[in-house]
Amino acid sequence: MPHTVNVAGLSSTTTQDHLHDFFTFCGKIEKIDFHGSTASIHFEKSSAAKTALMLNGGTLDGAALTVTADKEHEDDHTEDGHPIQQSDKPRAGIAAEYLAKGYILGDTVLKRAIEIDTKQGISKKFLAYLNSVDTTVGSKTLGEGKTISGKATETITAATQQARALDEQKGYSKTATDFFHQYYSKALASPFGARVRDFYTSTSKQVFDIHEEAKRIHAEQTGAAAPAAAPATEAVVEKPAA
């Protein structure tokens, strides 16, 4: 059974592909009913639809979107044995992914993401997933039973270099299910790994923290060095025109 949100206020330049690219950050889309200035997005999971509602007031192709639903959507309760999915991530993390891609959400949307995380908490499934990444990377780079987060900062550089070599030798990154599995692996083994872990495991966040995580994700995607912390007033780049 699909879980649907309704989108209004679309720009005349927005295509169905644009809509799909924008809302796929929320979770798996089953189909889109596109009607020009309005559309209905049908998600596989209720939690994805709930994330989409968070985006009310966000910007796509220069137009402020109105995102509504005919019913209330709640988070799904999936078994821990299932693979982690986009809809399992903390909302603040998903918001950071949007910003990293250059989409404009605005502080109201970012505050809404923080409020949802604070109210719902970080899912046990996602916490277990992040812990497993931490343990896997630690075992590969530092020895059996070791975790990256448990090591002192001075060991991080060597661990990161060794992790890169193991990736090349064993194809670890090549077999990862998505970019963010690789991102978490590398991020936890970096000088800012503690901040990354705290961002994804704590509900105590600020809008500034989402912007900072967006910068780290953007740097990883573009192959640039992760920037140092910037003033809270600094804006992220806008999504370039197609």
C-alpha positions as CSV (number, residue, x, y, z in Angstrom):
1,M,0.0,0.0,0.0
2,P,1.6,3.3,-1.1
3,H,1.9,6.2,1.3
4,T,1.1,9.5,-0.5
5,V,2.0,13.2,-0.2
6,N,0.6,16.0,-2.3
7,V,2.9,18.6,-3.7
8,A,1.8,22.0,-5.0
9,G,3.5,25.2,-6.1
10,L,5.8,23.5,-8.6
11,S,7.8,25.6,-11.0
12,S,6.8,25.5,-14.7
13,T,10.4,24.2,-15.3
14,T,10.1,21.3,-12.9
15,T,9.8,17.9,-14.6
16,Q,8.8,14.5,-13.2
17,D,12.5,13.5,-13.2
18,H,13.2,16.6,-11.1
19,L,10.5,15.6,-8.6
20,H,11.8,12.0,-8.4
21,D,15.4,13.2,-7.8
22,F,14.2,15.6,-5.1
23,F,11.9,13.3,-3.2
24,T,14.0,10.1,-3.5
25,F,16.1,11.4,-0.6
26,C,13.0,10.6,1.6
27,G,12.9,6.9,0.6
28,K,11.8,4.6,-2.1
29,I,9.2,6.1,-4.5
30,E,6.6,3.7,-6.0
31,K,5.2,6.1,-8.5
32,I,4.5,9.8,-9.2
33,D,1.3,11.3,-10.5
34,F,2.5,14.5,-12.2
35,H,0.0,17.2,-13.1
36,G,2.2,20.2,-14.1
37,S,2.0,22.6,-11.1
38,T,0.9,19.8,-8.7
39,A,1.9,16.2,-8.1
40,S,1.2,13.2,-5.8
41,I,4.2,11.2,-4.6
42,H,3.6,7.6,-3.6
43,F,6.2,6.1,-1.3
44,E,6.7,2.5,-0.3
45,K,7.0,3.4,3.4
46,S,5.1,5.6,5.7
47,S,8.3,6.9,7.2
48,A,9.4,8.2,3.8
49,A,6.1,10.1,3.4
50,K,6.6,11.6,6.9
51,T,10.0,12.8,5.8
52,A,8.5,14.3,2.7
53,L,6.1,16.3,4.8
54,M,9.1,17.8,6.6
55,L,10.1,19.4,3.3
56,N,7.0,21.7,3.2
57,G,8.5,25.1,2.3
58,G,11.6,23.7,0.7
59,T,12.7,25.0,-2.7
60,L,12.9,23.1,-6.0
61,D,13.8,24.9,-9.3
62,G,13.3,28.3,-7.6
63,A,9.8,27.6,-6.4
64,A,8.7,27.1,-2.7
65,L,6.9,23.8,-2.4
66,T,3.7,23.1,-0.4
67,V,3.8,19.5,0.8
68,T,0.7,18.0,2.4
69,A,-1.0,14.7,3.1
70,D,-4.6,13.5,3.4
71,K,-3.7,11.5,6.5
72,E,-1.0,11.4,9.2
73,H,2.1,9.3,8.4
74,E,4.1,7.5,11.1
75,D,7.5,5.9,11.2
76,D,7.6,2.2,10.2
77,H,8.9,-0.3,12.7
78,T,11.1,-2.7,10.7
79,E,13.0,-5.7,12.0
80,D,16.7,-5.2,12.7
81,G,17.6,-8.0,10.3
82,H,16.5,-6.0,7.3
83,P,19.1,-3.9,5.5
84,I,19.3,-0.2,6.4
85,Q,17.2,2.0,4.0
86,Q,17.1,5.7,3.3
87,S,13.9,6.1,5.3
88,D,15.7,4.7,8.4
89,K,18.1,7.6,8.6
90,P,17.7,10.5,11.1
91,R,15.8,13.4,9.5
92,A,18.6,15.8,10.2
93,G,21.0,13.5,8.3
94,I,18.6,13.4,5.3
95,A,18.3,17.2,5.5
96,A,22.1,17.4,5.3
97,E,22.1,15.2,2.2
98,Y,19.7,17.7,0.5
99,L,22.0,20.6,1.4
100,A,25.0,18.7,0.2
101,K,23.4,18.4,-3.2
102,G,22.7,22.1,-3.3
103,Y,19.0,22.1,-2.6
104,I,17.6,25.0,-0.6
105,L,15.5,24.0,2.4
106,G,15.6,27.0,4.7
107,D,16.1,27.0,8.5
108,T,12.4,26.3,9.1
109,V,12.7,23.0,7.4
110,L,16.0,22.2,9.2
111,K,14.4,23.0,12.5
112,R,11.5,20.7,11.6
113,A,14.0,17.9,10.9
114,I,15.6,18.4,14.3
115,E,12.2,18.5,16.0
116,I,11.2,15.1,14.5
117,D,14.4,13.5,15.5
118,T,14.0,14.9,19.1
119,K,10.4,13.6,19.3
120,Q,11.0,10.3,17.6
121,G,14.5,9.6,18.8
122,I,17.2,7.9,16.6
123,S,15.9,4.5,15.6
124,K,17.6,1.5,17.2
125,K,18.0,0.0,13.8
126,F,20.0,3.0,12.5
127,L,22.1,3.1,15.7
128,A,22.8,-0.6,15.4
129,Y,23.8,-0.1,11.7
130,L,26.2,2.8,12.6
131,N,27.7,0.7,15.4
132,S,28.3,-2.2,13.0
133,V,30.1,0.2,10.5
134,D,32.2,1.5,13.4
135,T,33.2,-2.1,14.4
136,T,33.7,-3.3,10.8
137,V,36.1,-0.4,10.0
138,G,37.8,-0.7,13.3
139,S,38.4,-4.4,12.9
140,K,39.8,-4.0,9.4
141,T,42.1,-1.1,10.2
142,L,43.0,-1.5,13.9
143,G,42.5,-5.1,14.8
144,E,39.8,-7.6,15.8
145,G,37.3,-6.2,18.3
146,K,38.5,-2.6,17.9
147,T,36.3,0.4,17.0
148,I,37.3,3.6,15.3
149,S,35.4,5.7,17.9
150,G,37.2,4.0,20.7
151,K,40.7,4.9,19.6
152,A,42.6,8.1,20.4
153,T,42.8,10.8,17.8
154,E,46.5,10.2,17.0
155,T,45.6,6.8,15.5
156,I,43.0,8.1,13.1
157,T,45.4,9.1,10.2
158,A,47.1,5.7,10.1
159,A,43.7,4.0,10.3
160,T,42.3,6.0,7.4
161,Q,45.3,5.2,5.2
162,Q,45.1,1.5,6.0
163,A,41.3,1.5,5.4
164,R,42.0,3.0,1.9
165,A,44.5,0.3,1.2
166,L,42.1,-2.4,2.3
167,D,39.4,-0.9,0.1
168,E,41.7,-1.2,-2.9
169,Q,42.8,-4.8,-2.1
170,K,39.5,-6.3,-1.1
171,G,37.0,-4.1,-2.9
172,Y,35.3,-3.2,0.3
173,S,34.0,0.1,-0.9
174,K,33.1,-1.3,-4.3
175,T,30.8,-3.8,-2.6
176,A,29.1,-1.3,-0.3
177,T,25.4,-0.9,-1.0
178,D,25.5,2.8,-1.4
179,F,27.6,6.0,-1.1
180,F,26.6,6.6,2.5
181,H,27.8,3.3,3.7
182,Q,31.2,4.3,2.3
183,Y,30.8,7.8,3.7
184,Y,30.1,6.6,7.2
185,S,33.0,4.2,7.0
186,K,35.4,7.0,6.0
187,A,33.9,9.6,8.2
188,L,34.2,7.6,11.4
189,A,37.9,7.0,10.5
190,S,38.6,10.7,10.1
191,P,39.7,13.5,12.4
192,F,36.1,14.7,12.6
193,G,34.8,11.2,13.1
194,A,33.6,11.9,16.7
195,R,31.5,14.9,15.5
196,V,30.0,12.8,12.7
197,R,29.1,10.0,15.1
198,D,27.6,12.5,17.6
199,F,25.6,14.1,14.8
200,Y,23.9,10.8,13.7
201,T,23.4,9.4,17.2
202,S,22.3,12.4,19.3
203,T,19.0,14.3,19.0
204,S,20.7,17.4,20.5
205,K,21.4,19.3,17.3
206,Q,21.3,22.8,15.9
207,V,20.7,24.1,12.4
208,F,24.4,24.9,12.3
209,D,25.2,21.2,12.8
210,I,23.2,20.2,9.7
211,H,25.0,22.8,7.6
212,E,28.4,21.4,8.9
213,E,27.4,17.8,8.1
214,A,26.3,18.9,4.6
215,K,29.7,20.4,4.0
216,R,31.4,17.1,5.0
217,I,29.1,15.1,2.7
218,H,29.6,17.6,-0.2
219,A,33.4,17.4,0.3
220,E,33.3,13.5,0.1
221,Q,31.1,13.6,-3.0
222,T,33.4,16.0,-4.8
223,G,36.6,14.6,-3.6
224,A,37.6,17.8,-1.9
225,A,39.1,18.1,1.6
226,A,36.5,18.4,4.4
227,P,36.3,22.1,5.3
228,A,37.0,23.4,8.8
229,A,34.0,24.6,10.8
230,A,32.6,27.8,9.4
231,P,30.5,30.6,10.9
232,A,26.9,29.6,11.4
233,T,25.8,32.3,9.1
234,E,27.6,30.9,6.0
235,A,25.2,29.6,3.4
236,V,25.5,26.4,1.4
237,V,25.8,26.5,-2.4
238,E,22.7,26.5,-4.4
239,K,21.9,23.7,-6.7
240,P,23.2,24.6,-10.2
241,A,20.8,25.1,-13.0
242,A,20.5,22.1,-15.3
